[in-house]
Amino acid sequence: MDLAKVLGAIGRSCITAGVLILLFVSYQLWGTGIREAQAQSSLENEFEKRLDDAGLGDAAGGTAGGPGTTAAGTAPSQAGAAPPPAPPAD
């Protein structure tokens, strides 16, 4: 066998392996992210349905944004808020 043919075959094999690895990494980054987003959306819809069934849903038809958020889904401003009281001295 000619050395050029062997090196050419090794080079093509390395390029093929690199492309396969690149495809796998792309799947790991984007493919699983899409599946995860779909699963989270499904869980969110199920959770909202259960809250509505229990009578705990938001008046606007959805759930609240979570602890410490306003109806718009953002954290309330702390500007002008009084500081918490100091603990009592012993």
C-alpha positions as CSV (number, residue, x, y, z in Angstrom):
1,M,0.0,0.0,0.0
2,D,1.1,3.5,-0.7
3,L,1.7,5.8,2.3
4,A,-0.5,8.5,0.7
5,K,-3.5,6.2,0.5
6,V,-3.1,5.1,4.1
7,L,-2.8,8.7,5.3
8,G,-5.7,9.7,3.1
9,A,-7.9,7.0,4.6
10,I,-6.9,8.0,8.1
11,G,-7.7,11.6,7.3
12,R,-11.1,10.8,5.9
13,S,-11.8,8.6,9.0
14,C,-10.9,11.5,11.3
15,I,-13.0,13.9,9.4
16,T,-16.0,11.5,9.5
17,A,-15.5,11.0,13.2
18,G,-15.3,14.7,13.8
19,V,-18.6,15.3,11.9
20,L,-20.4,12.6,13.8
21,I,-19.1,14.1,17.1
22,L,-20.2,17.6,16.0
23,L,-23.7,16.2,15.2
24,F,-24.0,14.5,18.6
25,V,-22.9,17.7,20.4
26,S,-25.5,19.7,18.4
27,Y,-28.2,17.2,19.4
28,Q,-27.1,17.4,23.1
29,L,-27.2,21.3,23.0
30,W,-30.3,21.9,21.0
31,G,-32.3,18.7,20.6
32,T,-32.5,18.0,24.3
33,G,-33.3,21.6,25.0
34,I,-36.3,21.5,22.7
35,R,-37.5,18.3,24.4
36,E,-37.0,19.8,27.8
37,A,-38.9,23.0,26.9
38,Q,-41.9,20.9,25.6
39,A,-41.9,18.8,28.8
40,Q,-41.8,21.9,31.0
41,S,-44.6,23.5,29.0
42,S,-46.7,20.3,29.5
43,L,-46.0,20.3,33.2
44,E,-46.8,24.0,33.5
45,N,-50.2,23.4,31.8
46,E,-50.9,20.4,34.1
47,F,-50.0,22.4,37.2
48,E,-52.2,25.4,36.1
49,K,-55.1,23.0,35.5
50,R,-54.7,21.4,39.0
51,L,-54.5,24.8,40.6
52,D,-57.7,25.9,38.7
53,D,-59.4,22.6,39.8
54,A,-58.5,23.3,43.4
55,G,-59.7,26.9,43.1
56,L,-56.2,28.3,43.7
57,G,-55.7,29.8,40.2
58,D,-55.0,33.5,39.5
59,A,-58.0,35.6,38.7
60,A,-56.5,36.4,35.3
61,G,-56.7,32.7,34.5
62,G,-53.0,31.8,35.1
63,T,-50.8,31.2,38.0
64,A,-48.8,33.8,39.9
65,G,-45.1,34.3,38.9
66,G,-43.9,32.7,42.0
67,P,-42.8,34.0,45.5
68,G,-41.9,37.6,45.6
69,T,-43.3,38.6,42.2
70,T,-46.1,41.0,41.1
71,A,-48.9,40.3,38.8
72,A,-46.7,41.4,35.9
73,G,-44.2,38.6,36.9
74,T,-41.4,40.9,38.1
75,A,-40.0,41.4,41.5
76,P,-41.4,44.5,43.3
77,S,-39.2,47.5,43.7
78,Q,-37.5,48.0,47.0
79,A,-37.0,51.7,46.5
80,G,-38.4,53.7,49.4
81,A,-39.1,50.6,51.5
82,A,-38.4,50.8,55.2
83,P,-35.6,48.6,56.4
84,P,-36.5,45.6,58.5
85,P,-36.7,46.2,62.3
86,A,-33.6,45.5,64.3
87,P,-33.7,42.4,66.5
88,P,-34.4,43.1,70.2
89,A,-31.3,43.6,72.4
90,D,-30.8,41.2,75.3
